[in-house]
Amino acid sequence: MRQLFAAVAILAAAGAVRATDGEVKCKADGVHLCCGKCVKSVQAILGKVDGITKVNCDQANKAVTFEAKDKKTADEAVAALLNGGFIGKMTVDGKEIPITNKELKFKADEISVKNVHVCCGQCIKAVNALFKDVKVTVSGPGPQKDIVISGKNLDADEVLRTLQSAGFHVVVEKK
């Protein structure tokens, strides 16, 4: 089994965002925050990054804001959110951090995605709503689960983009 990693390169780490000497204001728009468990998960993820303060999750607007003690800490927090299964339009001090993805150039009748934040029935319902014409199977313990999307000749890149547009960060696996 070969894993294809989505969102492995965060260009901000390469200097896409200017360095600052003080607190760095960060925002993620379009994050999947359907319930209080999602909010608590984001708070827990960011709470583990030393130097992060003023975490605010705006569930109604699907936005997460926080402050980081410096640029490096901001990058660590963004990476932690991605690893936690969350994605959105990420900005640091008002500049967008492009989350680049390797284009997934394959089609299959079954596409597995890992590391998806689906902590509750509402999250599962949201994922199912994205893929109405195919079968969606969710498995695994904890708030990050594996999902298998089954259908006819599915485009892996389209599956990835669909999940990302709904605020879910995933790792796509080709079997």
Chimera marker file (.cmm) of the C-alpha trace (Angstrom):
<marker_set name="trace">
<marker id="1" x="0.000" y="0.000" z="0.000" r="1" g="1" b="0" radius="0.5"/>
<marker id="2" x="1.364" y="3.356" z="-0.977" r="1" g="1" b="0" radius="0.5"/>
<marker id="3" x="0.206" y="6.487" z="0.768" r="1" g="1" b="0" radius="0.5"/>
<marker id="4" x="-0.115" y="9.724" z="-1.103" r="1" g="1" b="0" radius="0.5"/>
<marker id="5" x="0.176" y="12.618" z="1.272" r="1" g="1" b="0" radius="0.5"/>
<marker id="6" x="-2.087" y="15.583" z="0.706" r="1" g="1" b="0" radius="0.5"/>
<marker id="7" x="-1.018" y="18.949" z="2.035" r="1" g="1" b="0" radius="0.5"/>
<marker id="8" x="2.553" y="17.932" z="2.751" r="1" g="1" b="0" radius="0.5"/>
<marker id="9" x="4.028" y="21.274" z="1.819" r="1" g="1" b="0" radius="0.5"/>
<marker id="10" x="3.151" y="24.424" z="3.666" r="1" g="1" b="0" radius="0.5"/>
<marker id="11" x="4.822" y="27.176" z="1.714" r="1" g="1" b="0" radius="0.5"/>
<marker id="12" x="4.830" y="29.444" z="4.724" r="1" g="1" b="0" radius="0.5"/>
<marker id="13" x="7.596" y="27.348" z="6.204" r="1" g="1" b="0" radius="0.5"/>
<marker id="14" x="9.686" y="28.327" z="3.202" r="1" g="1" b="0" radius="0.5"/>
<marker id="15" x="9.234" y="31.992" z="3.973" r="1" g="1" b="0" radius="0.5"/>
<marker id="16" x="5.984" y="32.820" z="2.211" r="1" g="1" b="0" radius="0.5"/>
<marker id="17" x="4.931" y="34.802" z="5.287" r="1" g="1" b="0" radius="0.5"/>
<marker id="18" x="7.111" y="37.599" z="6.628" r="1" g="1" b="0" radius="0.5"/>
<marker id="19" x="8.807" y="37.097" z="9.954" r="1" g="1" b="0" radius="0.5"/>
<marker id="20" x="7.604" y="39.168" z="12.870" r="1" g="1" b="0" radius="0.5"/>
<marker id="21" x="9.119" y="40.083" z="16.205" r="1" g="1" b="0" radius="0.5"/>
<marker id="22" x="5.939" y="39.954" z="18.262" r="1" g="1" b="0" radius="0.5"/>
<marker id="23" x="2.669" y="38.100" z="18.492" r="1" g="1" b="0" radius="0.5"/>
<marker id="24" x="1.367" y="36.703" z="15.242" r="1" g="1" b="0" radius="0.5"/>
<marker id="25" x="-2.389" y="36.744" z="14.553" r="1" g="1" b="0" radius="0.5"/>
<marker id="26" x="-3.625" y="33.591" z="12.845" r="1" g="1" b="0" radius="0.5"/>
<marker id="27" x="-6.944" y="32.604" z="11.309" r="1" g="1" b="0" radius="0.5"/>
<marker id="28" x="-8.414" y="29.549" z="9.633" r="1" g="1" b="0" radius="0.5"/>
<marker id="29" x="-11.640" y="30.109" z="7.659" r="1" g="1" b="0" radius="0.5"/>
<marker id="30" x="-13.906" y="27.316" z="6.416" r="1" g="1" b="0" radius="0.5"/>
<marker id="31" x="-12.934" y="24.808" z="9.096" r="1" g="1" b="0" radius="0.5"/>
<marker id="32" x="-15.406" y="21.998" z="9.792" r="1" g="1" b="0" radius="0.5"/>
<marker id="33" x="-16.860" y="22.917" z="13.206" r="1" g="1" b="0" radius="0.5"/>
<marker id="34" x="-20.287" y="21.277" z="13.307" r="1" g="1" b="0" radius="0.5"/>
<marker id="35" x="-20.498" y="20.764" z="17.063" r="1" g="1" b="0" radius="0.5"/>
<marker id="36" x="-19.014" y="21.402" z="20.471" r="1" g="1" b="0" radius="0.5"/>
<marker id="37" x="-16.796" y="18.310" z="20.139" r="1" g="1" b="0" radius="0.5"/>
<marker id="38" x="-15.190" y="19.790" z="17.014" r="1" g="1" b="0" radius="0.5"/>
<marker id="39" x="-14.581" y="23.038" z="18.887" r="1" g="1" b="0" radius="0.5"/>
<marker id="40" x="-13.066" y="21.172" z="21.853" r="1" g="1" b="0" radius="0.5"/>
<marker id="41" x="-10.850" y="19.165" z="19.487" r="1" g="1" b="0" radius="0.5"/>
<marker id="42" x="-9.476" y="22.345" z="17.880" r="1" g="1" b="0" radius="0.5"/>
<marker id="43" x="-8.905" y="23.890" z="21.315" r="1" g="1" b="0" radius="0.5"/>
<marker id="44" x="-7.114" y="20.729" z="22.504" r="1" g="1" b="0" radius="0.5"/>
<marker id="45" x="-4.921" y="20.585" z="19.387" r="1" g="1" b="0" radius="0.5"/>
<marker id="46" x="-3.886" y="24.223" z="19.679" r="1" g="1" b="0" radius="0.5"/>
<marker id="47" x="-3.531" y="23.890" z="23.457" r="1" g="1" b="0" radius="0.5"/>
<marker id="48" x="-0.694" y="21.405" z="22.892" r="1" g="1" b="0" radius="0.5"/>
<marker id="49" x="1.339" y="23.937" z="20.893" r="1" g="1" b="0" radius="0.5"/>
<marker id="50" x="3.500" y="25.952" z="23.264" r="1" g="1" b="0" radius="0.5"/>
<marker id="51" x="3.161" y="29.687" z="22.630" r="1" g="1" b="0" radius="0.5"/>
<marker id="52" x="-0.425" y="29.725" z="21.356" r="1" g="1" b="0" radius="0.5"/>
<marker id="53" x="-2.903" y="32.040" z="23.098" r="1" g="1" b="0" radius="0.5"/>
<marker id="54" x="-6.325" y="33.589" z="22.582" r="1" g="1" b="0" radius="0.5"/>
<marker id="55" x="-7.836" y="30.580" z="20.794" r="1" g="1" b="0" radius="0.5"/>
<marker id="56" x="-11.358" y="31.324" z="19.595" r="1" g="1" b="0" radius="0.5"/>
<marker id="57" x="-13.588" y="28.968" z="17.618" r="1" g="1" b="0" radius="0.5"/>
<marker id="58" x="-16.492" y="30.667" z="15.869" r="1" g="1" b="0" radius="0.5"/>
<marker id="59" x="-18.697" y="27.690" z="15.088" r="1" g="1" b="0" radius="0.5"/>
<marker id="60" x="-21.337" y="29.725" z="13.217" r="1" g="1" b="0" radius="0.5"/>
<marker id="61" x="-18.762" y="31.198" z="10.812" r="1" g="1" b="0" radius="0.5"/>
<marker id="62" x="-16.525" y="28.087" z="10.657" r="1" g="1" b="0" radius="0.5"/>
<marker id="63" x="-13.511" y="30.126" z="11.757" r="1" g="1" b="0" radius="0.5"/>
<marker id="64" x="-10.669" y="29.596" z="14.195" r="1" g="1" b="0" radius="0.5"/>
<marker id="65" x="-8.494" y="32.473" z="15.402" r="1" g="1" b="0" radius="0.5"/>
<marker id="66" x="-5.491" y="32.418" z="17.699" r="1" g="1" b="0" radius="0.5"/>
<marker id="67" x="-2.253" y="34.230" z="18.438" r="1" g="1" b="0" radius="0.5"/>
<marker id="68" x="1.209" y="32.725" z="18.301" r="1" g="1" b="0" radius="0.5"/>
<marker id="69" x="4.302" y="34.024" z="20.053" r="1" g="1" b="0" radius="0.5"/>
<marker id="70" x="6.195" y="34.041" z="16.725" r="1" g="1" b="0" radius="0.5"/>
<marker id="71" x="6.107" y="32.870" z="13.113" r="1" g="1" b="0" radius="0.5"/>
<marker id="72" x="7.626" y="29.457" z="13.861" r="1" g="1" b="0" radius="0.5"/>
<marker id="73" x="4.949" y="28.782" z="16.475" r="1" g="1" b="0" radius="0.5"/>
<marker id="74" x="2.251" y="29.873" z="14.022" r="1" g="1" b="0" radius="0.5"/>
<marker id="75" x="3.570" y="27.350" z="11.478" r="1" g="1" b="0" radius="0.5"/>
<marker id="76" x="3.572" y="24.636" z="14.160" r="1" g="1" b="0" radius="0.5"/>
<marker id="77" x="-0.034" y="25.441" z="15.049" r="1" g="1" b="0" radius="0.5"/>
<marker id="78" x="-1.159" y="25.290" z="11.407" r="1" g="1" b="0" radius="0.5"/>
<marker id="79" x="0.605" y="21.930" z="11.008" r="1" g="1" b="0" radius="0.5"/>
<marker id="80" x="-1.072" y="20.682" z="14.202" r="1" g="1" b="0" radius="0.5"/>
<marker id="81" x="-4.510" y="21.644" z="12.854" r="1" g="1" b="0" radius="0.5"/>
<marker id="82" x="-3.786" y="19.806" z="9.600" r="1" g="1" b="0" radius="0.5"/>
<marker id="83" x="-2.556" y="16.736" z="11.476" r="1" g="1" b="0" radius="0.5"/>
<marker id="84" x="-5.722" y="16.907" z="13.570" r="1" g="1" b="0" radius="0.5"/>
<marker id="85" x="-7.852" y="16.580" z="10.442" r="1" g="1" b="0" radius="0.5"/>
<marker id="86" x="-8.874" y="20.243" z="10.076" r="1" g="1" b="0" radius="0.5"/>
<marker id="87" x="-8.249" y="22.517" z="7.097" r="1" g="1" b="0" radius="0.5"/>
<marker id="88" x="-9.373" y="25.906" z="5.950" r="1" g="1" b="0" radius="0.5"/>
<marker id="89" x="-8.046" y="29.058" z="4.357" r="1" g="1" b="0" radius="0.5"/>
<marker id="90" x="-5.114" y="29.715" z="6.674" r="1" g="1" b="0" radius="0.5"/>
<marker id="91" x="-3.780" y="33.224" z="7.230" r="1" g="1" b="0" radius="0.5"/>
<marker id="92" x="-0.918" y="34.435" z="9.397" r="1" g="1" b="0" radius="0.5"/>
<marker id="93" x="-0.778" y="38.198" z="10.032" r="1" g="1" b="0" radius="0.5"/>
<marker id="94" x="-3.264" y="38.633" z="7.194" r="1" g="1" b="0" radius="0.5"/>
<marker id="95" x="-1.204" y="36.731" z="4.610" r="1" g="1" b="0" radius="0.5"/>
<marker id="96" x="-2.587" y="33.483" z="3.268" r="1" g="1" b="0" radius="0.5"/>
<marker id="97" x="-0.542" y="30.363" z="3.846" r="1" g="1" b="0" radius="0.5"/>
<marker id="98" x="-0.983" y="28.288" z="0.702" r="1" g="1" b="0" radius="0.5"/>
<marker id="99" x="-1.622" y="24.656" z="1.546" r="1" g="1" b="0" radius="0.5"/>
<marker id="100" x="-0.288" y="22.860" z="-1.492" r="1" g="1" b="0" radius="0.5"/>
<marker id="101" x="-1.336" y="19.390" z="-2.464" r="1" g="1" b="0" radius="0.5"/>
<marker id="102" x="0.215" y="16.982" z="-4.854" r="1" g="1" b="0" radius="0.5"/>
<marker id="103" x="-2.342" y="16.364" z="-7.570" r="1" g="1" b="0" radius="0.5"/>
<marker id="104" x="-3.723" y="12.866" z="-7.202" r="1" g="1" b="0" radius="0.5"/>
<marker id="105" x="-3.797" y="11.479" z="-10.703" r="1" g="1" b="0" radius="0.5"/>
<marker id="106" x="-5.684" y="8.257" z="-10.283" r="1" g="1" b="0" radius="0.5"/>
<marker id="107" x="-9.178" y="6.886" z="-10.401" r="1" g="1" b="0" radius="0.5"/>
<marker id="108" x="-10.513" y="3.939" z="-8.465" r="1" g="1" b="0" radius="0.5"/>
<marker id="109" x="-13.755" y="2.323" z="-7.396" r="1" g="1" b="0" radius="0.5"/>
<marker id="110" x="-12.650" y="2.695" z="-3.780" r="1" g="1" b="0" radius="0.5"/>
<marker id="111" x="-10.687" y="5.549" z="-2.256" r="1" g="1" b="0" radius="0.5"/>
<marker id="112" x="-9.505" y="5.437" z="1.340" r="1" g="1" b="0" radius="0.5"/>
<marker id="113" x="-8.814" y="8.587" z="3.294" r="1" g="1" b="0" radius="0.5"/>
<marker id="114" x="-7.104" y="8.666" z="6.670" r="1" g="1" b="0" radius="0.5"/>
<marker id="115" x="-6.879" y="11.154" z="9.497" r="1" g="1" b="0" radius="0.5"/>
<marker id="116" x="-10.319" y="12.691" z="8.915" r="1" g="1" b="0" radius="0.5"/>
<marker id="117" x="-11.786" y="14.611" z="11.845" r="1" g="1" b="0" radius="0.5"/>
<marker id="118" x="-15.181" y="12.963" z="12.352" r="1" g="1" b="0" radius="0.5"/>
<marker id="119" x="-15.886" y="13.084" z="16.070" r="1" g="1" b="0" radius="0.5"/>
<marker id="120" x="-19.654" y="12.668" z="16.024" r="1" g="1" b="0" radius="0.5"/>
<marker id="121" x="-22.753" y="11.761" z="14.072" r="1" g="1" b="0" radius="0.5"/>
<marker id="122" x="-23.009" y="15.299" z="12.696" r="1" g="1" b="0" radius="0.5"/>
<marker id="123" x="-19.498" y="15.037" z="11.223" r="1" g="1" b="0" radius="0.5"/>
<marker id="124" x="-20.372" y="11.702" z="9.637" r="1" g="1" b="0" radius="0.5"/>
<marker id="125" x="-23.592" y="13.189" z="8.274" r="1" g="1" b="0" radius="0.5"/>
<marker id="126" x="-21.586" y="16.081" z="6.777" r="1" g="1" b="0" radius="0.5"/>
<marker id="127" x="-19.191" y="13.693" z="5.030" r="1" g="1" b="0" radius="0.5"/>
<marker id="128" x="-22.070" y="11.572" z="3.722" r="1" g="1" b="0" radius="0.5"/>
<marker id="129" x="-23.742" y="14.713" z="2.343" r="1" g="1" b="0" radius="0.5"/>
<marker id="130" x="-20.609" y="15.441" z="0.302" r="1" g="1" b="0" radius="0.5"/>
<marker id="131" x="-20.810" y="12.065" z="-1.436" r="1" g="1" b="0" radius="0.5"/>
<marker id="132" x="-24.525" y="11.443" z="-2.002" r="1" g="1" b="0" radius="0.5"/>
<marker id="133" x="-24.216" y="9.075" z="-4.971" r="1" g="1" b="0" radius="0.5"/>
<marker id="134" x="-21.601" y="6.732" z="-3.488" r="1" g="1" b="0" radius="0.5"/>
<marker id="135" x="-21.145" y="4.587" z="-0.399" r="1" g="1" b="0" radius="0.5"/>
<marker id="136" x="-19.238" y="6.133" z="2.535" r="1" g="1" b="0" radius="0.5"/>
<marker id="137" x="-17.888" y="3.903" z="5.314" r="1" g="1" b="0" radius="0.5"/>
<marker id="138" x="-16.408" y="5.453" z="8.465" r="1" g="1" b="0" radius="0.5"/>
<marker id="139" x="-14.271" y="3.406" z="10.860" r="1" g="1" b="0" radius="0.5"/>
<marker id="140" x="-11.820" y="3.773" z="13.714" r="1" g="1" b="0" radius="0.5"/>
<marker id="141" x="-11.725" y="5.016" z="17.297" r="1" g="1" b="0" radius="0.5"/>
<marker id="142" x="-11.334" y="8.582" z="18.497" r="1" g="1" b="0" radius="0.5"/>
<marker id="143" x="-12.055" y="11.832" z="16.706" r="1" g="1" b="0" radius="0.5"/>
<marker id="144" x="-9.850" y="11.048" z="13.689" r="1" g="1" b="0" radius="0.5"/>
<marker id="145" x="-11.171" y="8.220" z="11.585" r="1" g="1" b="0" radius="0.5"/>
<marker id="146" x="-10.638" y="6.427" z="8.306" r="1" g="1" b="0" radius="0.5"/>
<marker id="147" x="-13.189" y="6.792" z="5.541" r="1" g="1" b="0" radius="0.5"/>
<marker id="148" x="-13.662" y="4.623" z="2.480" r="1" g="1" b="0" radius="0.5"/>
<marker id="149" x="-15.568" y="6.130" z="-0.430" r="1" g="1" b="0" radius="0.5"/>
<marker id="150" x="-16.856" y="3.448" z="-2.797" r="1" g="1" b="0" radius="0.5"/>
<marker id="151" x="-18.338" y="4.054" z="-6.224" r="1" g="1" b="0" radius="0.5"/>
<marker id="152" x="-17.574" y="3.716" z="-9.891" r="1" g="1" b="0" radius="0.5"/>
<marker id="153" x="-14.357" y="5.243" z="-11.278" r="1" g="1" b="0" radius="0.5"/>
<marker id="154" x="-13.910" y="7.855" z="-8.538" r="1" g="1" b="0" radius="0.5"/>
<marker id="155" x="-11.400" y="10.643" z="-9.140" r="1" g="1" b="0" radius="0.5"/>
<marker id="156" x="-9.026" y="10.775" z="-6.134" r="1" g="1" b="0" radius="0.5"/>
<marker id="157" x="-8.213" y="14.442" z="-6.644" r="1" g="1" b="0" radius="0.5"/>
<marker id="158" x="-11.910" y="15.326" z="-6.723" r="1" g="1" b="0" radius="0.5"/>
<marker id="159" x="-12.487" y="13.353" z="-3.498" r="1" g="1" b="0" radius="0.5"/>
<marker id="160" x="-9.621" y="15.241" z="-1.832" r="1" g="1" b="0" radius="0.5"/>
<marker id="161" x="-10.841" y="18.669" z="-2.992" r="1" g="1" b="0" radius="0.5"/>
<marker id="162" x="-14.427" y="17.909" z="-1.961" r="1" g="1" b="0" radius="0.5"/>
<marker id="163" x="-13.371" y="17.037" z="1.591" r="1" g="1" b="0" radius="0.5"/>
<marker id="164" x="-11.035" y="20.028" z="1.825" r="1" g="1" b="0" radius="0.5"/>
<marker id="165" x="-13.710" y="22.452" z="0.645" r="1" g="1" b="0" radius="0.5"/>
<marker id="166" x="-15.854" y="21.260" z="3.557" r="1" g="1" b="0" radius="0.5"/>
<marker id="167" x="-13.037" y="21.888" z="6.069" r="1" g="1" b="0" radius="0.5"/>
<marker id="168" x="-11.721" y="18.320" z="6.409" r="1" g="1" b="0" radius="0.5"/>
<marker id="169" x="-7.994" y="17.661" z="6.027" r="1" g="1" b="0" radius="0.5"/>
<marker id="170" x="-7.195" y="14.106" z="4.900" r="1" g="1" b="0" radius="0.5"/>
<marker id="171" x="-4.488" y="11.771" z="3.737" r="1" g="1" b="0" radius="0.5"/>
<marker id="172" x="-5.545" y="9.870" z="0.607" r="1" g="1" b="0" radius="0.5"/>
<marker id="173" x="-4.459" y="6.280" z="0.268" r="1" g="1" b="0" radius="0.5"/>
<marker id="174" x="-4.208" y="4.348" z="-2.972" r="1" g="1" b="0" radius="0.5"/>
<marker id="175" x="-4.730" y="0.634" z="-2.651" r="1" g="1" b="0" radius="0.5"/>
<link id1="1" id2="2" r="1" g="1" b="0" radius="0.2"/>
<link id1="2" id2="3" r="1" g="1" b="0" radius="0.2"/>
<link id1="3" id2="4" r="1" g="1" b="0" radius="0.2"/>
<link id1="4" id2="5" r="1" g="1" b="0" radius="0.2"/>
<link id1="5" id2="6" r="1" g="1" b="0" radius="0.2"/>
<link id1="6" id2="7" r="1" g="1" b="0" radius="0.2"/>
<link id1="7" id2="8" r="1" g="1" b="0" radius="0.2"/>
<link id1="8" id2="9" r="1" g="1" b="0" radius="0.2"/>
<link id1="9" id2="10" r="1" g="1" b="0" radius="0.2"/>
<link id1="10" id2="11" r="1" g="1" b="0" radius="0.2"/>
<link id1="11" id2="12" r="1" g="1" b="0" radius="0.2"/>
<link id1="12" id2="13" r="1" g="1" b="0" radius="0.2"/>
<link id1="13" id2="14" r="1" g="1" b="0" radius="0.2"/>
<link id1="14" id2="15" r="1" g="1" b="0" radius="0.2"/>
<link id1="15" id2="16" r="1" g="1" b="0" radius="0.2"/>
<link id1="16" id2="17" r="1" g="1" b="0" radius="0.2"/>
<link id1="17" id2="18" r="1" g="1" b="0" radius="0.2"/>
<link id1="18" id2="19" r="1" g="1" b="0" radius="0.2"/>
<link id1="19" id2="20" r="1" g="1" b="0" radius="0.2"/>
<link id1="20" id2="21" r="1" g="1" b="0" radius="0.2"/>
<link id1="21" id2="22" r="1" g="1" b="0" radius="0.2"/>
<link id1="22" id2="23" r="1" g="1" b="0" radius="0.2"/>
<link id1="23" id2="24" r="1" g="1" b="0" radius="0.2"/>
<link id1="24" id2="25" r="1" g="1" b="0" radius="0.2"/>
<link id1="25" id2="26" r="1" g="1" b="0" radius="0.2"/>
<link id1="26" id2="27" r="1" g="1" b="0" radius="0.2"/>
<link id1="27" id2="28" r="1" g="1" b="0" radius="0.2"/>
<link id1="28" id2="29" r="1" g="1" b="0" radius="0.2"/>
<link id1="29" id2="30" r="1" g="1" b="0" radius="0.2"/>
<link id1="30" id2="31" r="1" g="1" b="0" radius="0.2"/>
<link id1="31" id2="32" r="1" g="1" b="0" radius="0.2"/>
<link id1="32" id2="33" r="1" g="1" b="0" radius="0.2"/>
<link id1="33" id2="34" r="1" g="1" b="0" radius="0.2"/>
<link id1="34" id2="35" r="1" g="1" b="0" radius="0.2"/>
<link id1="35" id2="36" r="1" g="1" b="0" radius="0.2"/>
<link id1="36" id2="37" r="1" g="1" b="0" radius="0.2"/>
<link id1="37" id2="38" r="1" g="1" b="0" radius="0.2"/>
<link id1="38" id2="39" r="1" g="1" b="0" radius="0.2"/>
<link id1="39" id2="40" r="1" g="1" b="0" radius="0.2"/>
<link id1="40" id2="41" r="1" g="1" b="0" radius="0.2"/>
<link id1="41" id2="42" r="1" g="1" b="0" radius="0.2"/>
<link id1="42" id2="43" r="1" g="1" b="0" radius="0.2"/>
<link id1="43" id2="44" r="1" g="1" b="0" radius="0.2"/>
<link id1="44" id2="45" r="1" g="1" b="0" radius="0.2"/>
<link id1="45" id2="46" r="1" g="1" b="0" radius="0.2"/>
<link id1="46" id2="47" r="1" g="1" b="0" radius="0.2"/>
<link id1="47" id2="48" r="1" g="1" b="0" radius="0.2"/>
<link id1="48" id2="49" r="1" g="1" b="0" radius="0.2"/>
<link id1="49" id2="50" r="1" g="1" b="0" radius="0.2"/>
<link id1="50" id2="51" r="1" g="1" b="0" radius="0.2"/>
<link id1="51" id2="52" r="1" g="1" b="0" radius="0.2"/>
<link id1="52" id2="53" r="1" g="1" b="0" radius="0.2"/>
<link id1="53" id2="54" r="1" g="1" b="0" radius="0.2"/>
<link id1="54" id2="55" r="1" g="1" b="0" radius="0.2"/>
<link id1="55" id2="56" r="1" g="1" b="0" radius="0.2"/>
<link id1="56" id2="57" r="1" g="1" b="0" radius="0.2"/>
<link id1="57" id2="58" r="1" g="1" b="0" radius="0.2"/>
<link id1="58" id2="59" r="1" g="1" b="0" radius="0.2"/>
<link id1="59" id2="60" r="1" g="1" b="0" radius="0.2"/>
<link id1="60" id2="61" r="1" g="1" b="0" radius="0.2"/>
<link id1="61" id2="62" r="1" g="1" b="0" radius="0.2"/>
<link id1="62" id2="63" r="1" g="1" b="0" radius="0.2"/>
<link id1="63" id2="64" r="1" g="1" b="0" radius="0.2"/>
<link id1="64" id2="65" r="1" g="1" b="0" radius="0.2"/>
<link id1="65" id2="66" r="1" g="1" b="0" radius="0.2"/>
<link id1="66" id2="67" r="1" g="1" b="0" radius="0.2"/>
<link id1="67" id2="68" r="1" g="1" b="0" radius="0.2"/>
<link id1="68" id2="69" r="1" g="1" b="0" radius="0.2"/>
<link id1="69" id2="70" r="1" g="1" b="0" radius="0.2"/>
<link id1="70" id2="71" r="1" g="1" b="0" radius="0.2"/>
<link id1="71" id2="72" r="1" g="1" b="0" radius="0.2"/>
<link id1="72" id2="73" r="1" g="1" b="0" radius="0.2"/>
<link id1="73" id2="74" r="1" g="1" b="0" radius="0.2"/>
<link id1="74" id2="75" r="1" g="1" b="0" radius="0.2"/>
<link id1="75" id2="76" r="1" g="1" b="0" radius="0.2"/>
<link id1="76" id2="77" r="1" g="1" b="0" radius="0.2"/>
<link id1="77" id2="78" r="1" g="1" b="0" radius="0.2"/>
<link id1="78" id2="79" r="1" g="1" b="0" radius="0.2"/>
<link id1="79" id2="80" r="1" g="1" b="0" radius="0.2"/>
<link id1="80" id2="81" r="1" g="1" b="0" radius="0.2"/>
<link id1="81" id2="82" r="1" g="1" b="0" radius="0.2"/>
<link id1="82" id2="83" r="1" g="1" b="0" radius="0.2"/>
<link id1="83" id2="84" r="1" g="1" b="0" radius="0.2"/>
<link id1="84" id2="85" r="1" g="1" b="0" radius="0.2"/>
<link id1="85" id2="86" r="1" g="1" b="0" radius="0.2"/>
<link id1="86" id2="87" r="1" g="1" b="0" radius="0.2"/>
<link id1="87" id2="88" r="1" g="1" b="0" radius="0.2"/>
<link id1="88" id2="89" r="1" g="1" b="0" radius="0.2"/>
<link id1="89" id2="90" r="1" g="1" b="0" radius="0.2"/>
<link id1="90" id2="91" r="1" g="1" b="0" radius="0.2"/>
<link id1="91" id2="92" r="1" g="1" b="0" radius="0.2"/>
<link id1="92" id2="93" r="1" g="1" b="0" radius="0.2"/>
<link id1="93" id2="94" r="1" g="1" b="0" radius="0.2"/>
<link id1="94" id2="95" r="1" g="1" b="0" radius="0.2"/>
<link id1="95" id2="96" r="1" g="1" b="0" radius="0.2"/>
<link id1="96" id2="97" r="1" g="1" b="0" radius="0.2"/>
<link id1="97" id2="98" r="1" g="1" b="0" radius="0.2"/>
<link id1="98" id2="99" r="1" g="1" b="0" radius="0.2"/>
<link id1="99" id2="100" r="1" g="1" b="0" radius="0.2"/>
<link id1="100" id2="101" r="1" g="1" b="0" radius="0.2"/>
<link id1="101" id2="102" r="1" g="1" b="0" radius="0.2"/>
<link id1="102" id2="103" r="1" g="1" b="0" radius="0.2"/>
<link id1="103" id2="104" r="1" g="1" b="0" radius="0.2"/>
<link id1="104" id2="105" r="1" g="1" b="0" radius="0.2"/>
<link id1="105" id2="106" r="1" g="1" b="0" radius="0.2"/>
<link id1="106" id2="107" r="1" g="1" b="0" radius="0.2"/>
<link id1="107" id2="108" r="1" g="1" b="0" radius="0.2"/>
<link id1="108" id2="109" r="1" g="1" b="0" radius="0.2"/>
<link id1="109" id2="110" r="1" g="1" b="0" radius="0.2"/>
<link id1="110" id2="111" r="1" g="1" b="0" radius="0.2"/>
<link id1="111" id2="112" r="1" g="1" b="0" radius="0.2"/>
<link id1="112" id2="113" r="1" g="1" b="0" radius="0.2"/>
<link id1="113" id2="114" r="1" g="1" b="0" radius="0.2"/>
<link id1="114" id2="115" r="1" g="1" b="0" radius="0.2"/>
<link id1="115" id2="116" r="1" g="1" b="0" radius="0.2"/>
<link id1="116" id2="117" r="1" g="1" b="0" radius="0.2"/>
<link id1="117" id2="118" r="1" g="1" b="0" radius="0.2"/>
<link id1="118" id2="119" r="1" g="1" b="0" radius="0.2"/>
<link id1="119" id2="120" r="1" g="1" b="0" radius="0.2"/>
<link id1="120" id2="121" r="1" g="1" b="0" radius="0.2"/>
<link id1="121" id2="122" r="1" g="1" b="0" radius="0.2"/>
<link id1="122" id2="123" r="1" g="1" b="0" radius="0.2"/>
<link id1="123" id2="124" r="1" g="1" b="0" radius="0.2"/>
<link id1="124" id2="125" r="1" g="1" b="0" radius="0.2"/>
<link id1="125" id2="126" r="1" g="1" b="0" radius="0.2"/>
<link id1="126" id2="127" r="1" g="1" b="0" radius="0.2"/>
<link id1="127" id2="128" r="1" g="1" b="0" radius="0.2"/>
<link id1="128" id2="129" r="1" g="1" b="0" radius="0.2"/>
<link id1="129" id2="130" r="1" g="1" b="0" radius="0.2"/>
<link id1="130" id2="131" r="1" g="1" b="0" radius="0.2"/>
<link id1="131" id2="132" r="1" g="1" b="0" radius="0.2"/>
<link id1="132" id2="133" r="1" g="1" b="0" radius="0.2"/>
<link id1="133" id2="134" r="1" g="1" b="0" radius="0.2"/>
<link id1="134" id2="135" r="1" g="1" b="0" radius="0.2"/>
<link id1="135" id2="136" r="1" g="1" b="0" radius="0.2"/>
<link id1="136" id2="137" r="1" g="1" b="0" radius="0.2"/>
<link id1="137" id2="138" r="1" g="1" b="0" radius="0.2"/>
<link id1="138" id2="139" r="1" g="1" b="0" radius="0.2"/>
<link id1="139" id2="140" r="1" g="1" b="0" radius="0.2"/>
<link id1="140" id2="141" r="1" g="1" b="0" radius="0.2"/>
<link id1="141" id2="142" r="1" g="1" b="0" radius="0.2"/>
<link id1="142" id2="143" r="1" g="1" b="0" radius="0.2"/>
<link id1="143" id2="144" r="1" g="1" b="0" radius="0.2"/>
<link id1="144" id2="145" r="1" g="1" b="0" radius="0.2"/>
<link id1="145" id2="146" r="1" g="1" b="0" radius="0.2"/>
<link id1="146" id2="147" r="1" g="1" b="0" radius="0.2"/>
<link id1="147" id2="148" r="1" g="1" b="0" radius="0.2"/>
<link id1="148" id2="149" r="1" g="1" b="0" radius="0.2"/>
<link id1="149" id2="150" r="1" g="1" b="0" radius="0.2"/>
<link id1="150" id2="151" r="1" g="1" b="0" radius="0.2"/>
<link id1="151" id2="152" r="1" g="1" b="0" radius="0.2"/>
<link id1="152" id2="153" r="1" g="1" b="0" radius="0.2"/>
<link id1="153" id2="154" r="1" g="1" b="0" radius="0.2"/>
<link id1="154" id2="155" r="1" g="1" b="0" radius="0.2"/>
<link id1="155" id2="156" r="1" g="1" b="0" radius="0.2"/>
<link id1="156" id2="157" r="1" g="1" b="0" radius="0.2"/>
<link id1="157" id2="158" r="1" g="1" b="0" radius="0.2"/>
<link id1="158" id2="159" r="1" g="1" b="0" radius="0.2"/>
<link id1="159" id2="160" r="1" g="1" b="0" radius="0.2"/>
<link id1="160" id2="161" r="1" g="1" b="0" radius="0.2"/>
<link id1="161" id2="162" r="1" g="1" b="0" radius="0.2"/>
<link id1="162" id2="163" r="1" g="1" b="0" radius="0.2"/>
<link id1="163" id2="164" r="1" g="1" b="0" radius="0.2"/>
<link id1="164" id2="165" r="1" g="1" b="0" radius="0.2"/>
<link id1="165" id2="166" r="1" g="1" b="0" radius="0.2"/>
<link id1="166" id2="167" r="1" g="1" b="0" radius="0.2"/>
<link id1="167" id2="168" r="1" g="1" b="0" radius="0.2"/>
<link id1="168" id2="169" r="1" g="1" b="0" radius="0.2"/>
<link id1="169" id2="170" r="1" g="1" b="0" radius="0.2"/>
<link id1="170" id2="171" r="1" g="1" b="0" radius="0.2"/>
<link id1="171" id2="172" r="1" g="1" b="0" radius="0.2"/>
<link id1="172" id2="173" r="1" g="1" b="0" radius="0.2"/>
<link id1="173" id2="174" r="1" g="1" b="0" radius="0.2"/>
<link id1="174" id2="175" r="1" g="1" b="0" radius="0.2"/>
</marker_set>
